[in-house]
Amino acid sequence: MHDHVKFKIPVHHYHAILLGLANVQNVIDWRNIVKTNTLLNSTLTFKQGSSYVIPYNQANQNSLYLEQRKALKNLRIPAANLHILTPYHFTLIRYLRLFDFMRNRIAHRSEAAMTQNGLVIHPDFTVLGSEMVTRVRFPIVLPYFQLALHKRGLLSQLDLEPLFS
């Protein structure tokens, strides 16, 4: 669902869905909630958490720096003629970071958090455990995305075949 929402639906729906996360339980303070669980926190802090940093403007900034341009690209917002990010951009980026975290904890980061140099450092960390603790901490996020897509007539476009093959 992540890639479908992020890359395939019209950009105005993508942004509206991200902004709607403000009304979902536990989303506003998601980083602090993640930090209360060792498994989720190990995913958040993988590579010092650089994947989830919000690229705020810097004093006397004359142009967008690399991380800001990357964030705008992930939001499908053209960076041309922009010198700083606006509060609207920061809000979108904040929810995009959660959306990416929800995907990355399974797709990329959980396994890396479980091992270091080939040695198992947390034998109790499993992908299933990550999924379970995420559903407890963020029970409404996945249903929110499904409902948001459904309300916009976009849920039927989601290719579910890979999930069952």
C-alpha positions as CSV (number, residue, x, y, z in Angstrom):
1,M,0.0,0.0,0.0
2,H,2.9,2.3,0.8
3,D,4.2,2.5,-2.8
4,H,0.6,2.8,-4.2
5,V,-0.1,5.8,-2.0
6,K,3.3,7.4,-2.4
7,F,3.8,7.0,-6.1
8,K,0.6,6.0,-8.0
9,I,-2.4,8.0,-6.7
10,P,-2.9,11.7,-7.8
11,V,-0.7,14.0,-5.7
12,H,-3.6,16.0,-4.3
13,H,-5.0,12.8,-2.8
14,Y,-1.6,11.8,-1.5
15,H,-1.2,15.1,0.3
16,A,-4.7,15.0,1.7
17,I,-4.2,11.5,3.0
18,L,-1.0,12.5,4.7
19,L,-2.6,15.6,6.2
20,G,-5.5,13.5,7.5
21,L,-3.1,11.5,9.7
22,A,-3.3,14.5,12.1
23,N,-6.6,13.1,13.2
24,V,-5.4,9.5,13.8
25,Q,-4.7,8.2,17.3
26,N,-1.0,8.4,18.4
27,V,0.2,9.9,15.2
28,I,1.0,13.5,16.4
29,D,3.5,12.1,19.0
30,W,4.6,9.1,17.0
31,R,8.3,9.4,17.7
32,N,7.9,9.4,21.4
33,I,5.5,6.4,21.2
34,V,8.1,4.5,19.1
35,K,10.8,5.3,21.7
36,T,8.8,3.4,24.4
37,N,9.4,0.1,22.6
38,T,12.9,-1.3,22.1
39,L,12.1,-3.1,18.9
40,L,10.5,-0.1,17.2
41,N,13.1,2.3,18.6
42,S,15.9,0.2,17.1
43,T,14.3,0.7,13.8
44,L,13.8,4.4,14.3
45,T,17.4,4.9,15.4
46,F,18.9,2.8,12.6
47,K,21.6,4.9,11.0
48,Q,21.1,7.4,13.8
49,G,17.5,8.0,12.7
50,S,18.6,10.0,9.7
51,S,15.8,8.6,7.6
52,Y,13.2,10.3,9.8
53,V,14.7,13.7,10.5
54,I,12.6,16.7,9.3
55,P,14.9,18.9,7.2
56,Y,14.1,22.3,8.8
57,N,15.3,25.6,7.3
58,Q,18.6,26.9,8.5
59,A,19.4,30.5,9.4
60,N,20.2,32.6,6.3
61,Q,19.3,29.8,4.0
62,N,19.5,30.9,0.3
63,S,18.4,27.6,-1.3
64,L,17.1,24.2,-0.4
65,Y,19.7,21.8,0.8
66,L,19.9,18.2,-0.4
67,E,17.6,16.6,2.3
68,Q,15.0,19.2,1.7
69,R,15.0,18.6,-2.0
70,K,14.8,14.8,-1.4
71,A,11.8,15.3,0.9
72,L,10.0,17.4,-1.7
73,K,10.7,14.8,-4.3
74,N,9.2,12.1,-2.1
75,L,6.1,14.4,-1.8
76,R,6.1,15.0,-5.6
77,I,6.4,18.7,-5.0
78,P,8.7,20.6,-7.5
79,A,11.6,22.2,-5.8
80,A,12.3,24.8,-8.5
81,N,12.1,28.4,-7.3
82,L,11.9,27.4,-3.7
83,H,14.5,28.7,-1.2
84,I,13.0,27.5,2.0
85,L,10.3,25.1,3.1
86,T,7.0,26.4,4.3
87,P,4.9,25.2,7.3
88,Y,2.8,23.2,4.9
89,H,5.9,21.4,3.6
90,F,7.0,20.6,7.2
91,T,3.5,19.2,8.0
92,L,3.6,16.9,5.0
93,I,7.1,15.8,5.7
94,R,6.3,15.0,9.4
95,Y,3.5,12.6,8.3
96,L,5.6,11.2,5.4
97,R,8.3,10.3,7.9
98,L,5.7,8.2,9.9
99,F,4.4,6.7,6.7
100,D,7.9,5.7,5.6
101,F,8.7,4.4,9.1
102,M,5.7,2.1,9.1
103,R,6.9,0.6,5.8
104,N,10.6,0.5,6.5
105,R,10.4,-1.2,9.9
106,I,9.3,-4.3,8.1
107,A,10.8,-3.9,4.6
108,H,14.3,-2.8,5.5
109,R,15.1,-2.1,9.1
110,S,13.9,-4.8,11.4
111,E,16.4,-7.4,10.2
112,A,19.2,-4.9,10.5
113,A,18.2,-4.1,14.1
114,M,18.2,-7.8,15.0
115,T,21.8,-8.5,13.9
116,Q,25.1,-6.8,14.0
117,N,28.1,-8.2,12.0
118,G,26.2,-11.4,11.5
119,L,25.7,-12.0,15.2
120,V,22.2,-12.1,16.7
121,I,22.0,-9.3,19.2
122,H,18.3,-9.4,20.0
123,P,17.0,-12.9,19.6
124,D,13.5,-11.9,20.6
125,F,13.3,-9.3,17.8
126,T,11.2,-10.7,15.0
127,V,9.3,-9.2,12.1
128,L,6.1,-10.6,13.5
129,G,6.9,-9.0,16.8
130,S,7.4,-5.7,15.1
131,E,4.1,-6.0,13.4
132,M,2.3,-6.9,16.6
133,V,3.8,-4.0,18.6
134,T,3.1,-1.6,15.8
135,R,-0.6,-2.6,15.7
136,V,-0.8,-2.1,19.5
137,R,0.9,1.3,19.4
138,F,-0.7,2.5,16.2
139,P,-4.0,0.5,15.8
140,I,-5.8,3.0,13.5
141,V,-3.1,3.9,11.0
142,L,-3.5,1.0,8.5
143,P,-7.3,1.2,8.6
144,Y,-7.1,5.0,8.2
145,F,-5.1,4.6,4.9
146,Q,-7.6,1.9,3.7
147,L,-10.6,4.1,4.5
148,A,-9.0,7.2,3.0
149,L,-8.3,5.4,-0.2
150,H,-11.8,4.0,-0.3
151,K,-13.4,7.4,0.3
152,R,-11.5,8.7,-2.7
153,G,-12.4,5.7,-4.9
154,L,-8.8,4.6,-5.0
155,L,-8.7,1.4,-2.9
156,S,-9.8,-0.8,-5.8
157,Q,-6.7,0.3,-7.7
158,L,-4.5,-1.2,-5.0
159,D,-2.8,-4.4,-6.4
160,L,-3.3,-7.0,-3.7
161,E,-1.9,-9.9,-5.7
162,P,1.6,-9.6,-4.4
163,L,0.3,-10.0,-0.8
164,F,-1.2,-13.4,-1.6
165,S,1.3,-14.9,-4.1
